[in-house]
Amino acid sequence: VSRRKEKDEL
Amino acid sequence: MNVFRLLGDISHLLAIIILLLKIWKTRSCAGISGRSQVLFAVVYTARYLDLFTSYISAYNSIMKLVFLAASYGTIYLMFIKFKASYDHNHDTFRIEFLILPCVLLSLLINHEFSPLEILWTFSIYLESVAILPQLFMVSKTGEAESITSHYLFALGSYRALYILNWIYRYYAESHYDVIAIVAGIVQTVLYCDFFYLYITKGIYGQ
């Protein structure tokens, strides 16, 4: 889940 | 967000707009690889599925929608509206040789074995090689219209700027993603030959 949040790049 | 990533996203957006304008204005997709455009649509579809599950920011969501709409719009223009101008004979790169290895690699090397994460990893790997059919087509025809070379320059620059963004984030936020970085370097290296030609001679016409 933490990875989902971190994925702020396009 | 940092200036490198912002410039990278702008460069990416510019590339997509240049391509759409080229096809729309000239009413022709001569010199453009439809196969690469299909790969890009697959890349954005696999990567932006989280559009519905996790909200990052308005910017993030809007840009994802724009990239998805533009890539499907380009495919519509190429394969339906201006189908007659699509250059089948020179757009022959076997994309199954790109998709299958990316599927396998994303199942073997990923951060987490979950559907969204595997799809994201697949999209990262596929994006790094998605331009190959286009570069192959340019090498086969031996030239590219100036507008097409500007498109490729903007598209190649976007991931090069993302590399600067990753360096910045490593030092400023001690955040890094090995998969994205390695794939991004591969992607940018693939453009090197084109960058050299674009900068030294402007490959159109020769």
Backbone of each chain as ProteinMPNN parsed JSONL, in Angstrom:
{"seq_chain_A": "VSRRKEKDEL", "coords_chain_A": {"N_chain_A": [[0.867, -1.206, 0.0], [1.975, 1.195, 0.782], [3.621, 1.625, -1.373], [1.795, 2.306, -3.381], [0.987, 4.843, -2.676], [3.379, 6.179, -2.875], [3.659, 6.313, -5.571], [3.773, 8.826, -7.261], [4.488, 9.701, -9.673], [4.176, 10.305, -13.209]], "CA_chain_A": [[0.0, 0.0, 0.0], [2.838, 2.405, 0.824], [4.117, 1.856, -2.73], [0.778, 2.983, -4.198], [1.012, 6.276, -2.335], [4.619, 6.786, -3.377], [3.688, 6.429, -7.033], [3.183, 10.107, -7.643], [5.021, 10.127, -10.975], [3.322, 9.889, -14.349]], "C_chain_A": [[0.895, 1.244, 0.0], [3.317, 2.703, -0.609], [3.093, 2.604, -3.559], [0.867, 4.488, -3.96], [2.24, 6.916, -2.969], [4.547, 7.031, -4.872], [3.029, 7.732, -7.477], [3.702, 10.569, -9.002], [4.147, 9.582, -12.104], [3.963, 8.714, -15.078]], "O_chain_A": [[0.611, 2.222, -0.692], [3.41, 3.862, -1.014], [3.466, 3.456, -4.365], [0.829, 5.291, -4.892], [2.181, 8.016, -3.518], [5.287, 7.863, -5.398], [1.908, 7.751, -7.987], [3.406, 11.68, -9.441], [3.482, 8.554, -11.971], [3.407, 8.218, -16.059]]}, "seq_chain_B": "MNVFRLLGDISHLLAIIILLLKIWKTRSCAGISGRSQVLFAVVYTARYLDLFTSYISAYNSIMKLVFLAASYGTIYLMFIKFKASYDHNHDTFRIEFLILPCVLLSLLINHEFSPLEILWTFSIYLESVAILPQLFMVSKTGEAESITSHYLFALGSYRALYILNWIYRYYAESHYDVIAIVAGIVQTVLYCDFFYLYITKGIYGQ", "coords_chain_B": {"N_chain_B": [[6.932, 17.329, -6.345], [9.233, 18.481, -8.768], [11.378, 20.78, -10.598], [12.606, 19.417, -12.704], [11.007, 17.197, -13.156], [8.641, 18.449, -13.777], [9.331, 19.834, -16.119], [9.886, 17.603, -17.612], [7.362, 16.344, -17.804], [6.039, 18.337, -19.221], [7.495, 18.333, -21.574], [6.847, 15.804, -22.457], [4.093, 16.043, -22.815], [4.148, 17.981, -24.792], [5.327, 16.566, -26.879], [3.323, 14.704, -27.477], [1.28, 16.4, -28.28], [2.46, 17.637, -30.498], [2.598, 15.464, -32.199], [-0.125, 14.804, -32.579], [-1.002, 17.17, -33.786], [0.552, 17.173, -36.092], [-0.447, 14.958, -37.49], [-3.113, 15.688, -37.72], [-3.061, 18.231, -39.033], [-1.602, 17.745, -41.393], [-3.133, 15.826, -42.311], [-2.275, 13.26, -42.514], [-0.476, 10.281, -41.668], [2.026, 9.639, -42.415], [5.239, 8.253, -42.111], [4.998, 7.874, -39.442], [5.075, 5.521, -36.797], [2.604, 3.264, -36.36], [2.623, 1.063, -34.77], [4.299, 1.694, -32.611], [2.694, 3.618, -31.459], [0.542, 2.108, -30.636], [1.799, 0.56, -28.697], [2.397, 2.596, -26.856], [-0.166, 3.3, -26.045], [-0.895, 0.974, -24.73], [0.985, 1.043, -22.688], [0.204, 3.36, -21.204], [-2.366, 2.631, -20.483], [-1.974, 0.347, -18.897], [-0.501, 1.497, -16.866], [-1.956, 3.595, -15.763], [-4.163, 2.669, -14.475], [-4.559, 3.036, -11.849], [-5.823, 5.312, -11.658], [-8.385, 5.258, -10.882], [-8.298, 4.199, -8.391], [-6.446, 5.348, -6.608], [-6.051, 8.594, -5.535], [-3.837, 11.103, -6.319], [-3.145, 13.799, -6.982], [-4.737, 16.708, -8.434], [-3.386, 17.556, -10.686], [-1.933, 15.222, -11.338], [-3.999, 13.406, -11.905], [-5.339, 14.7, -14.022], [-3.318, 14.9, -16.001], [-2.869, 12.198, -16.491], [-5.281, 11.466, -17.643], [-5.206, 13.073, -19.915], [-2.964, 12.032, -21.28], [-3.86, 9.442, -21.765], [-6.161, 9.922, -23.33], [-5.018, 11.28, -25.506], [-3.284, 9.352, -26.554], [-5.007, 7.299, -27.37], [-6.498, 8.799, -29.098], [-4.649, 9.377, -31.063], [-4.24, 6.859, -32.115], [-6.749, 6.383, -33.151], [-6.817, 8.34, -35.163], [-4.76, 7.419, -36.767], [-5.335, 4.724, -37.503], [-7.929, 4.7, -38.283], [-9.226, 7.231, -39.127], [-7.262, 8.525, -40.832], [-6.377, 6.343, -42.226], [-5.605, 5.572, -44.781], [-3.216, 6.798, -45.233], [-1.419, 5.501, -43.732], [1.695, 3.985, -43.312], [2.146, 0.977, -43.98], [4.136, -0.676, -45.087], [6.624, 0.11, -44.145], [6.373, 0.02, -41.448], [7.137, -2.297, -39.67], [8.115, -3.561, -37.404], [8.439, -6.255, -35.126], [6.279, -6.268, -32.691], [5.525, -8.146, -30.837], [7.783, -9.247, -29.963], [8.604, -7.448, -28.201], [6.613, -7.075, -26.332], [6.124, -9.589, -25.072], [8.652, -10.332, -23.712], [8.636, -8.195, -21.879], [6.379, -8.727, -20.375], [7.091, -11.143, -19.166], [9.403, -10.327, -17.757], [8.278, -8.471, -16.018], [6.86, -10.096, -14.391], [8.835, -11.461, -13.15], [10.711, -9.631, -12.097], [9.891, -7.376, -9.852], [8.364, -4.984, -7.553], [6.402, -5.861, -5.926], [4.179, -8.532, -5.763], [1.519, -7.961, -6.945], [-1.567, -7.368, -8.705], [-1.922, -4.597, -9.684], [0.647, -3.61, -9.242], [2.241, -5.29, -10.781], [1.245, -4.694, -13.303], [1.95, -2.016, -13.443], [4.746, -2.264, -13.397], [5.14, -3.739, -15.735], [4.31, -1.787, -17.546], [6.286, 0.096, -17.219], [8.582, -1.255, -18.121], [7.776, -1.783, -20.76], [7.434, 0.77, -21.796], [10.023, 1.592, -22.011], [10.995, 0.435, -24.292], [9.182, 1.017, -26.22], [9.446, 2.882, -28.241], [10.997, 1.766, -30.165], [9.892, 0.523, -32.624], [9.258, 2.893, -34.009], [11.739, 4.221, -34.239], [13.023, 2.324, -35.711], [11.534, 2.411, -38.023], [12.105, 4.987, -38.942], [14.796, 4.637, -39.45], [14.634, 2.841, -41.496], [13.245, 4.199, -43.512], [15.047, 6.108, -43.81], [14.831, 8.761, -43.344], [13.143, 11.532, -41.683], [10.227, 13.539, -41.42], [10.519, 17.012, -40.563], [8.821, 17.763, -38.485], [8.243, 15.312, -37.34], [10.714, 14.615, -36.336], [11.013, 16.537, -34.402], [9.013, 15.781, -32.691], [10.048, 13.304, -31.816], [12.333, 14.229, -30.538], [11.301, 15.709, -28.399], [9.934, 13.682, -27.091], [11.988, 11.939, -26.405], [13.45, 13.571, -24.749], [11.84, 13.886, -22.538], [12.014, 11.589, -20.839], [14.695, 11.704, -20.289], [14.818, 14.007, -18.796], [13.373, 13.074, -16.682], [15.236, 11.394, -15.534], [16.99, 13.197, -14.41], [15.212, 14.186, -12.555], [14.944, 11.919, -10.91], [17.502, 11.749, -9.857], [17.572, 14.128, -8.425], [15.489, 13.593, -6.573], [16.581, 11.516, -5.211], [18.666, 12.649, -3.752], [17.367, 14.797, -2.521], [14.993, 13.827, -1.4], [15.627, 11.344, -0.602], [14.429, 9.293, -2.022], [13.903, 6.646, -4.261], [13.444, 4.634, -7.206], [14.389, 1.719, -8.331], [13.583, 0.129, -10.522], [12.16, 1.879, -12.22], [14.21, 3.712, -12.72], [16.307, 2.235, -13.974], [14.956, 1.296, -16.256], [14.272, 3.757, -17.341], [16.765, 4.788, -18.003], [17.604, 2.988, -19.958], [15.631, 3.543, -21.839], [16.227, 6.206, -22.519], [18.807, 5.967, -23.513], [18.317, 4.58, -25.842], [17.516, 6.6, -27.504], [19.767, 7.971, -28.056], [21.3, 7.765, -30.435], [19.527, 8.897, -32.221], [19.28, 11.45, -31.071], [21.822, 12.423, -31.537], [21.891, 12.601, -34.345], [19.752, 14.376, -34.709], [20.625, 16.695, -33.465], [23.086, 17.239, -34.677], [22.569, 17.205, -37.488], [19.884, 17.602, -37.993], [17.725, 15.526, -38.888], [15.843, 15.499, -40.883], [15.034, 15.243, -44.32], [17.69, 14.757, -45.181]], "CA_chain_B": [[7.152, 17.803, -7.713], [10.412, 19.344, -8.913], [11.435, 21.42, -11.922], [12.995, 18.434, -13.734], [9.838, 16.349, -13.479], [7.656, 19.326, -14.442], [9.813, 20.025, -17.502], [9.738, 16.312, -18.282], [5.948, 16.154, -18.145], [5.7, 19.313, -20.277], [8.121, 17.827, -22.799], [6.047, 14.638, -22.86], [2.82, 16.588, -23.318], [4.481, 18.673, -26.054], [5.544, 15.534, -27.903], [2.032, 14.122, -27.866], [0.527, 17.442, -29.004], [3.122, 17.799, -31.808], [2.208, 14.334, -33.044], [-1.544, 14.95, -32.94], [-1.11, 18.298, -34.727], [1.155, 16.764, -37.376], [-1.37, 14.07, -38.206], [-4.359, 16.403, -38.01], [-2.82, 19.317, -40.004], [-1.195, 17.213, -42.713], [-4.138, 14.77, -42.614], [-1.491, 12.086, -42.911], [0.423, 9.762, -40.616], [3.224, 9.101, -43.097], [6.472, 8.339, -41.319], [4.754, 7.599, -38.02], [4.867, 4.093, -36.565], [1.37, 2.95, -35.636], [2.947, 0.041, -33.774], [4.773, 2.385, -31.405], [1.552, 4.301, -30.836], [-0.229, 1.054, -29.939], [2.557, 0.238, -27.471], [2.226, 3.686, -25.881], [-1.527, 3.209, -25.472], [-0.849, -0.141, -23.766], [1.773, 1.53, -21.543], [-0.585, 4.282, -20.371], [-3.513, 1.911, -19.92], [-1.495, -0.517, -17.799], [0.077, 2.282, -15.769], [-2.871, 4.582, -15.175], [-5.38, 2.043, -13.93], [-4.757, 3.51, -10.469], [-6.576, 6.584, -11.769], [-9.67, 5.072, -10.192], [-8.18, 3.669, -7.017], [-5.725, 6.219, -5.655], [-5.959, 9.99, -5.967], [-2.571, 11.722, -5.874], [-3.377, 15.259, -7.072], [-5.499, 17.078, -9.641], [-2.4, 17.56, -11.79], [-1.624, 13.825, -11.66], [-5.169, 12.777, -12.554], [-5.62, 15.35, -15.312], [-2.274, 14.511, -16.958], [-3.094, 10.798, -16.868], [-6.423, 11.453, -18.579], [-4.748, 13.685, -21.174], [-2.084, 11.069, -21.973], [-4.694, 8.321, -22.24], [-7.019, 10.413, -24.431], [-4.173, 11.62, -26.663], [-2.713, 8.152, -27.198], [-6.09, 6.623, -28.11], [-6.879, 9.691, -30.197], [-3.65, 9.192, -32.131], [-4.51, 5.556, -32.754], [-7.977, 6.565, -33.956], [-6.461, 9.092, -36.369], [-3.843, 6.638, -37.624], [-5.873, 3.46, -38.012], [-9.3, 4.83, -38.786], [-9.522, 8.439, -39.92], [-6.294, 8.71, -41.925], [-5.846, 4.99, -42.439], [-5.03, 5.453, -46.136], [-1.836, 7.332, -45.281], [-0.556, 4.725, -42.826], [2.739, 3.342, -44.109], [2.292, -0.428, -43.544], [5.344, -1.35, -45.586], [7.831, 0.44, -43.368], [6.113, -0.13, -40.013], [7.083, -3.766, -39.624], [8.815, -4.098, -36.227], [7.617, -7.286, -34.47], [6.088, -5.791, -31.309], [5.361, -9.253, -29.888], [9.125, -9.48, -29.393], [8.806, -6.451, -27.134], [5.59, -7.229, -25.29], [6.299, -10.833, -24.295], [9.731, -10.223, -22.711], [8.26, -7.247, -20.811], [5.416, -9.427, -19.502], [7.869, -12.101, -18.35], [10.293, -9.598, -16.84], [7.498, -7.813, -14.949], [6.446, -11.143, -13.436], [10.027, -11.931, -12.424], [11.354, -8.544, -11.342], [8.926, -6.317, -9.488], [8.481, -4.608, -6.126], [5.327, -6.498, -5.144], [3.45, -9.395, -6.697], [0.071, -7.681, -6.915], [-1.983, -7.002, -10.077], [-1.608, -3.2, -10.054], [2.105, -3.415, -9.249], [2.776, -6.013, -11.955], [0.868, -3.911, -14.494], [2.793, -0.805, -13.449], [6.106, -2.69, -13.765], [5.07, -4.076, -17.172], [4.213, -0.54, -18.329], [7.607, 0.753, -17.155], [9.479, -1.995, -19.029], [7.332, -1.638, -22.154], [7.671, 2.14, -22.247], [11.455, 1.81, -22.316], [11.299, -0.057, -25.654], [8.016, 1.295, -27.084], [9.817, 3.755, -29.367], [11.821, 1.016, -31.136], [9.29, 0.459, -33.963], [9.338, 4.215, -34.643], [13.145, 4.467, -34.611], [13.305, 1.338, -36.762], [10.877, 2.92, -39.248], [12.892, 6.154, -39.39], [16.068, 4.149, -40.039], [14.31, 2.143, -42.755], [12.923, 5.179, -44.566], [16.259, 6.908, -43.99], [14.641, 10.183, -43.027], [11.889, 11.82, -40.972], [9.807, 14.936, -41.585], [11.072, 17.792, -39.449], [7.87, 17.73, -37.366], [8.385, 14.01, -36.677], [11.966, 14.604, -35.546], [10.763, 17.365, -33.193], [8.209, 14.897, -31.818], [10.956, 12.334, -31.196], [13.244, 14.941, -29.632], [10.546, 16.03, -27.174], [9.607, 12.426, -26.406], [13.222, 11.407, -25.819], [13.895, 14.479, -23.69], [10.977, 13.727, -21.346], [12.555, 10.585, -19.903], [16.025, 12.188, -19.879], [14.533, 14.952, -17.698], [12.949, 12.271, -15.513], [16.455, 10.875, -14.887], [17.437, 14.306, -13.532], [14.236, 14.208, -11.452], [15.265, 10.823, -9.988], [18.737, 12.132, -9.137], [17.154, 15.151, -7.464], [14.677, 12.986, -5.513], [17.45, 10.651, -4.403], [19.409, 13.497, -2.804], [16.518, 15.717, -1.756], [13.947, 13.128, -0.634], [16.133, 9.957, -0.459], [13.416, 8.406, -2.625], [14.302, 6.207, -5.602], [12.795, 3.396, -7.635], [15.392, 1.106, -9.218], [12.969, -0.361, -11.772], [11.878, 3.051, -13.07], [15.477, 4.351, -13.095], [17.015, 1.406, -14.964], [14.176, 1.331, -17.514], [14.36, 5.117, -17.88], [18.095, 4.956, -18.614], [17.559, 2.216, -21.21], [14.773, 4.287, -22.774], [16.929, 7.413, -22.984], [19.965, 5.515, -24.31], [17.834, 4.196, -27.178], [17.351, 7.808, -28.332], [21.056, 8.675, -28.217], [21.678, 7.831, -31.857], [18.63, 9.882, -32.845], [19.633, 12.78, -30.553], [23.051, 12.855, -32.215], [21.51, 13.017, -35.707], [18.865, 15.542, -34.636], [21.378, 17.898, -33.074], [24.157, 17.569, -35.639], [22.179, 17.529, -38.856], [18.447, 17.767, -38.224], [17.729, 14.36, -39.801], [14.797, 15.53, -41.93], [15.455, 15.675, -45.657], [18.917, 14.141, -45.728]], "C_chain_B": [[8.418, 18.665, -7.718], [10.513, 19.791, -10.364], [11.772, 20.404, -13.02], [11.792, 17.604, -14.166], [8.79, 17.197, -14.205], [8.057, 19.535, -15.905], [9.66, 18.731, -18.285], [8.301, 16.075, -18.701], [5.524, 17.109, -19.265], [6.263, 18.841, -21.62], [7.323, 16.65, -23.358], [4.728, 15.097, -23.482], [3.038, 17.242, -24.678], [4.638, 17.652, -27.18], [4.211, 15.005, -28.41], [1.215, 15.129, -28.671], [1.122, 17.641, -30.399], [2.653, 16.699, -32.747], [0.761, 14.481, -33.514], [-1.698, 16.057, -33.983], [-0.577, 17.897, -36.099], [0.159, 15.928, -38.179], [-2.622, 14.848, -38.628], [-4.156, 17.448, -39.125], [-2.492, 18.757, -41.388], [-2.175, 16.143, -43.19], [-3.431, 13.516, -43.1], [-0.622, 11.61, -41.754], [1.649, 9.113, -41.253], [4.437, 9.294, -42.195], [6.279, 8.066, -39.847], [4.488, 6.103, -37.846], [3.601, 3.873, -35.743], [1.639, 1.932, -34.537], [3.465, 0.684, -32.487], [3.619, 3.044, -30.689], [0.667, 3.299, -30.092], [0.473, 0.695, -28.63], [2.385, 1.333, -26.422], [0.844, 3.624, -25.241], [-1.581, 2.085, -24.436], [-0.119, 0.308, -22.503], [0.904, 2.388, -20.628], [-1.786, 3.565, -19.755], [-3.084, 1.068, -18.723], [-1.029, 0.306, -16.614], [-0.947, 3.154, -15.048], [-4.178, 3.979, -14.681], [-5.647, 2.581, -12.517], [-5.478, 4.866, -10.466], [-7.856, 6.478, -10.95], [-9.51, 4.64, -8.748], [-7.43, 4.61, -6.079], [-5.572, 7.61, -6.245], [-4.677, 10.599, -5.424], [-2.744, 13.237, -5.84], [-4.169, 15.519, -8.344], [-4.576, 17.025, -10.857], [-2.179, 16.13, -12.282], [-2.782, 13.187, -12.42], [-5.439, 13.382, -13.93], [-4.605, 14.911, -16.37], [-2.467, 13.062, -17.408], [-4.227, 10.712, -17.888], [-6.006, 12.01, -19.936], [-3.893, 12.696, -21.961], [-2.901, 9.907, -22.525], [-5.52, 8.766, -23.449], [-6.176, 10.66, -25.68], [-3.649, 10.361, -27.339], [-3.8, 7.382, -27.946], [-6.56, 7.481, -29.28], [-5.936, 9.522, -31.361], [-3.91, 7.876, -32.869], [-5.747, 5.653, -33.642], [-7.623, 7.267, -35.268], [-5.647, 8.229, -37.333], [-4.527, 5.438, -38.277], [-7.291, 3.582, -38.547], [-9.42, 6.046, -39.692], [-8.557, 8.6, -41.102], [-5.594, 7.395, -42.25], [-5.111, 4.89, -43.774], [-3.572, 5.904, -46.157], [-0.886, 6.545, -44.38], [0.408, 3.879, -43.65], [3.023, 1.915, -43.625], [3.668, -0.983, -43.894], [6.575, -1.069, -44.743], [7.62, 0.282, -41.873], [5.979, -1.616, -39.711], [7.741, -4.367, -38.384], [7.9, -5.078, -35.476], [7.403, -6.913, -32.993], [5.848, -6.937, -30.327], [6.699, -9.582, -29.238], [9.45, -8.442, -28.331], [7.853, -6.733, -25.975], [5.865, -8.46, -24.423], [7.441, -10.753, -23.287], [9.38, -9.27, -21.562], [7.278, -7.896, -19.843], [6.187, -10.361, -18.572], [8.697, -11.361, -17.306], [9.503, -8.963, -15.693], [6.985, -8.83, -13.936], [7.631, -11.591, -12.584], [10.617, -10.835, -11.54], [10.331, -7.447, -11.093], [9.07, -6.018, -7.998], [7.493, -5.398, -5.263], [4.489, -7.313, -6.108], [1.944, -9.169, -6.556], [-0.321, -7.187, -8.305], [-1.569, -5.583, -10.479], [-0.103, -2.989, -10.167], [2.736, -4.107, -10.452], [2.469, -5.218, -13.225], [1.718, -2.648, -14.581], [4.202, -1.164, -13.926], [6.173, -3.032, -15.256], [5.075, -2.789, -17.994], [5.555, 0.192, -18.327], [8.572, 0.072, -18.128], [9.078, -1.738, -20.48], [7.619, -0.225, -22.666], [9.124, 2.323, -22.671], [11.785, 1.355, -23.737], [10.202, 0.3, -26.656], [8.372, 2.126, -28.326], [10.576, 2.988, -30.45], [11.16, 0.895, -32.506], [9.405, 1.795, -34.709], [10.782, 4.496, -35.107], [13.547, 3.524, -35.746], [12.737, 1.844, -38.089], [11.655, 4.113, -39.815], [14.189, 5.668, -40.05], [15.801, 3.474, -41.383], [14.02, 3.152, -43.863], [14.117, 6.124, -44.773], [16.058, 8.378, -43.7], [13.367, 10.339, -42.203], [11.53, 13.273, -41.281], [10.325, 15.712, -40.382], [10.146, 17.708, -38.24], [7.992, 16.406, -36.599], [9.648, 13.977, -35.828], [11.811, 15.48, -34.305], [9.971, 16.551, -32.172], [9.136, 13.946, -31.074], [11.903, 13.017, -30.216], [12.546, 15.252, -28.307], [10.27, 14.763, -26.368], [10.849, 11.836, -25.731], [13.675, 12.261, -24.649], [13.109, 14.26, -22.399], [11.58, 12.742, -20.36], [13.969, 10.987, -19.45], [15.848, 13.166, -18.718], [14.079, 14.191, -16.447], [14.162, 11.692, -14.787], [16.999, 11.948, -13.943], [16.509, 14.394, -12.314], [14.57, 13.129, -10.427], [16.542, 11.107, -9.207], [18.377, 13.145, -8.039], [16.425, 14.504, -6.277], [15.531, 12.095, -4.628], [18.163, 11.491, -3.346], [18.483, 14.341, -1.94], [15.514, 14.97, -0.875], [14.371, 11.704, -0.278], [15.057, 8.972, -0.889], [13.961, 7.964, -3.961], [13.602, 4.895, -5.901], [13.672, 2.765, -8.713], [14.791, 0.696, -10.563], [12.745, 0.805, -12.731], [13.187, 3.66, -13.576], [16.192, 3.539, -14.178], [16.281, 1.457, -16.302], [14.277, 2.711, -18.162], [15.692, 5.367, -18.553], [18.14, 4.207, -19.947], [16.789, 3.016, -22.264], [15.519, 5.473, -23.368], [18.11, 7.037, -23.869], [19.524, 5.158, -25.727], [17.698, 5.415, -28.099], [18.693, 8.438, -28.707], [21.429, 8.861, -29.688], [20.829, 8.904, -32.55], [18.999, 11.295, -32.392], [20.839, 13.322, -31.314], [22.699, 13.39, -33.607], [20.697, 14.306, -35.665], [19.679, 16.81, -34.377], [22.427, 18.257, -34.13], [23.587, 17.956, -37.006], [20.684, 17.854, -38.986], [18.087, 16.715, -39.253], [16.703, 14.497, -40.929], [15.451, 15.877, -43.278], [16.75, 15.023, -46.101], [18.634, 12.658, -45.982]], "O_chain_B": [[8.649, 19.464, -6.811], [9.834, 19.26, -11.243], [11.278, 20.52, -14.142], [11.58, 17.341, -15.35], [8.134, 16.724, -15.133], [7.229, 19.427, -16.809], [9.345, 18.751, -19.475], [8.043, 15.651, -19.828], [4.75, 16.739, -20.147], [5.604, 18.934, -22.656], [7.149, 16.518, -24.57], [4.31, 14.605, -24.53], [2.231, 17.087, -25.594], [4.144, 17.853, -28.289], [3.997, 14.874, -29.615], [0.538, 14.759, -29.63], [0.385, 17.796, -31.372], [2.351, 16.94, -33.916], [0.46, 14.305, -34.694], [-2.439, 15.898, -34.952], [-1.162, 18.23, -37.13], [-0.051, 16.151, -39.371], [-3.122, 14.688, -39.741], [-4.969, 17.545, -40.044], [-3.013, 19.214, -42.405], [-2.069, 15.626, -44.302], [-3.921, 12.806, -43.979], [-0.105, 12.406, -40.97], [2.229, 8.172, -40.711], [4.63, 10.354, -41.599], [7.241, 8.024, -39.081], [3.771, 5.493, -38.64], [3.537, 4.251, -34.573], [0.972, 1.932, -33.503], [3.101, 0.255, -31.392], [3.557, 3.039, -29.459], [0.11, 3.615, -29.04], [-0.168, 0.546, -27.59], [2.244, 1.039, -25.235], [0.697, 3.865, -24.043], [-2.226, 2.22, -23.397], [-0.541, -0.001, -21.388], [0.87, 2.17, -19.417], [-2.176, 3.865, -18.626], [-3.734, 1.07, -17.678], [-1.146, -0.136, -15.471], [-0.811, 3.416, -13.853], [-5.17, 4.683, -14.492], [-6.784, 2.587, -12.043], [-5.704, 5.471, -9.418], [-8.345, 7.464, -10.399], [-10.459, 4.701, -7.965], [-7.735, 4.669, -4.888], [-5.023, 7.773, -7.335], [-4.454, 10.612, -4.214], [-2.521, 13.878, -4.813], [-4.26, 14.659, -9.219], [-4.945, 16.514, -11.914], [-2.229, 15.86, -13.482], [-2.586, 12.521, -13.436], [-5.732, 12.663, -14.885], [-4.978, 14.589, -17.498], [-2.251, 12.74, -18.576], [-4.138, 9.976, -18.871], [-6.401, 11.488, -20.978], [-4.075, 12.538, -23.168], [-2.651, 9.444, -23.638], [-5.572, 8.072, -24.464], [-6.576, 10.291, -26.784], [-3.576, 10.304, -28.567], [-3.551, 6.865, -29.036], [-6.968, 6.963, -30.319], [-6.359, 9.522, -32.517], [-3.808, 7.804, -34.094], [-5.793, 5.087, -34.734], [-8.061, 6.855, -36.342], [-5.82, 8.3, -38.55], [-4.323, 5.168, -39.46], [-7.794, 2.663, -39.194], [-9.683, 5.911, -40.887], [-8.99, 8.789, -42.239], [-4.392, 7.35, -42.51], [-4.101, 4.193, -43.875], [-2.787, 5.453, -46.991], [0.297, 6.871, -44.272], [0.003, 3.156, -44.56], [4.02, 1.674, -42.943], [4.288, -1.678, -43.089], [7.468, -1.91, -44.638], [8.572, 0.393, -41.101], [4.878, -2.133, -39.521], [7.909, -5.585, -38.321], [6.734, -4.775, -35.221], [8.247, -7.21, -32.148], [5.95, -6.74, -29.116], [6.758, -10.116, -28.131], [10.464, -8.551, -27.641], [8.225, -6.645, -24.805], [5.842, -8.382, -23.195], [7.238, -11.071, -22.115], [9.772, -9.498, -20.418], [7.331, -7.65, -18.638], [5.971, -10.375, -17.36], [8.696, -11.717, -16.127], [9.969, -8.913, -14.555], [6.71, -8.495, -12.784], [7.462, -12.04, -11.45], [10.975, -11.077, -10.387], [9.958, -6.697, -11.996], [9.797, -6.703, -7.278], [7.694, -5.586, -4.064], [4.126, -6.818, -7.175], [1.201, -10.046, -6.115], [0.52, -6.638, -9.016], [-0.929, -5.399, -11.514], [0.372, -2.289, -11.061], [3.656, -3.572, -11.069], [3.317, -5.083, -14.107], [2.152, -2.258, -15.664], [4.783, -0.46, -14.753], [7.124, -2.669, -15.948], [5.758, -2.703, -19.015], [5.919, 0.831, -19.314], [9.291, 0.742, -18.868], [9.935, -1.504, -21.331], [7.998, -0.042, -23.823], [9.425, 3.106, -23.572], [12.753, 1.835, -24.328], [10.289, -0.08, -27.824], [7.673, 2.07, -29.337], [10.776, 3.513, -31.545], [11.835, 1.152, -33.503], [9.626, 1.808, -35.92], [11.004, 4.951, -36.229], [14.319, 3.895, -36.631], [13.371, 1.723, -39.138], [11.836, 4.223, -41.028], [14.623, 6.208, -41.067], [16.631, 3.527, -42.291], [14.477, 2.998, -44.996], [14.19, 6.841, -45.771], [16.999, 9.166, -43.794], [12.603, 9.387, -42.046], [12.407, 14.13, -41.39], [10.544, 15.143, -39.313], [10.611, 17.597, -37.106], [7.862, 16.374, -35.375], [9.665, 13.392, -34.745], [12.413, 15.197, -33.268], [10.217, 16.617, -30.968], [9.033, 13.792, -29.857], [12.238, 12.448, -29.177], [13.123, 15.08, -27.233], [10.356, 14.758, -25.14], [10.769, 11.302, -24.625], [14.219, 11.747, -23.671], [13.643, 14.426, -21.302], [11.65, 13.03, -19.165], [14.385, 10.643, -18.344], [16.633, 13.157, -17.77], [14.354, 14.597, -15.318], [14.131, 11.517, -13.568], [17.415, 11.651, -12.824], [16.957, 14.643, -11.194], [14.496, 13.371, -9.222], [16.652, 10.748, -8.035], [18.815, 13.032, -6.895], [16.704, 14.824, -5.122], [15.249, 11.932, -3.441], [18.253, 11.093, -2.185], [18.769, 14.579, -0.767], [15.211, 15.399, 0.239], [13.583, 10.94, 0.28], [14.804, 7.965, -0.227], [14.439, 8.794, -4.734], [13.219, 4.148, -5.0], [13.694, 3.217, -9.858], [15.407, 0.888, -11.611], [13.096, 0.728, -13.908], [13.268, 4.079, -14.73], [16.63, 4.095, -15.185], [16.899, 1.637, -17.351], [14.358, 2.822, -19.385], [15.759, 6.075, -19.558], [18.649, 4.724, -20.941], [17.22, 3.151, -23.409], [15.454, 5.717, -24.573], [18.383, 7.711, -24.863], [20.25, 5.396, -26.692], [17.756, 5.283, -29.322], [18.757, 9.322, -29.561], [21.816, 9.945, -30.123], [21.328, 9.702, -33.344], [19.032, 12.224, -33.199], [20.889, 14.495, -31.685], [23.137, 14.47, -34.002], [20.912, 15.213, -36.468], [19.449, 17.853, -34.989], [22.631, 19.431, -34.439], [24.053, 18.915, -37.622], [20.271, 18.349, -40.035], [18.147, 17.019, -40.444], [16.7, 13.679, -41.848], [16.336, 16.731, -43.334], [16.912, 14.752, -47.291], [19.516, 11.931, -46.442]]}, "name": "protein", "num_of_chains": 2, "seq": "VSRRKEKDELMNVFRLLGDISHLLAIIILLLKIWKTRSCAGISGRSQVLFAVVYTARYLDLFTSYISAYNSIMKLVFLAASYGTIYLMFIKFKASYDHNHDTFRIEFLILPCVLLSLLINHEFSPLEILWTFSIYLESVAILPQLFMVSKTGEAESITSHYLFALGSYRALYILNWIYRYYAESHYDVIAIVAGIVQTVLYCDFFYLYITKGIYGQ"}
